């Protein structure tokens, strides 16, 4: 019984941390502050889902957390790549090749 | 007290200790991201504490679930966070650095002598520009603009 309350306290603390991260997401002066806050918010979402899954004993919530961990990382890299190259079409390996040749205008 | 109850109590105690440590790290990271003055310091607060706090919370939850499928899933989630969180932090830092975002060295004066000399030279040229602007404005008979910034 007491473990239930402790898990709920952990969930509450993670939710508070998420709220703080959300305020930085809205207030961040640069793009990179926002990307950082988004990534950290996603990590805390994963933690909240894991705690909720253990709290209620539902195994499916943990699966959602796993999926969210993968999507969070890919989304962060995709946002950074888009705002650096203004395109998601070309692979990063070809971008570095183009830069080596000297035809790119990304620098 | 039976041995089973004792084991359960010990597991719960370890779990509570790990969860408390993880919550402290997560909250410290969040407050640091909110309050630190510069992007790179915020990155330091978020990147370092997020990884450790998340791992501590995941391991603390693993002590509660015992040997089951949920433990394996928790271990997998912790492994993913352990791999992706520092990589994402590094990617954000690298992108900001390549985009030319300069770190805040000091609130008042740069620590490096060369940067300090550059700052002094910039201040000097700005003052000269202002004096020139005032003189040209006097010659033209226009009212003198006060305040900072480039007068042109």
Interface residues (C-beta under 8 A of the other chain):
Chain A: X2 X3 X6 X7 X9 X10 X13 X14 X16 X17 X18 X20 X21 X23 X24 X30 X32 X33 X35 X36 X37 X39 X40 X43 X44 X46 X47 X50 X51 X53 X54 X59 X62 X63 X65 X66 X69 X70 X72 X73 X76 X77 X80 X83 X84
Chain B: X12 X15 X16 X19 X22 X23 X26 X27 X29 X30 X31 X33 X34 X39 X42 X43 X46 X50 X54 X57 X58 X61 X64 X65 X69 X70 X73 X74 X76 X77 X80 X81 X84 X85 X87 X88 X89 X91 X92 X95 X96 X98 X99 X101
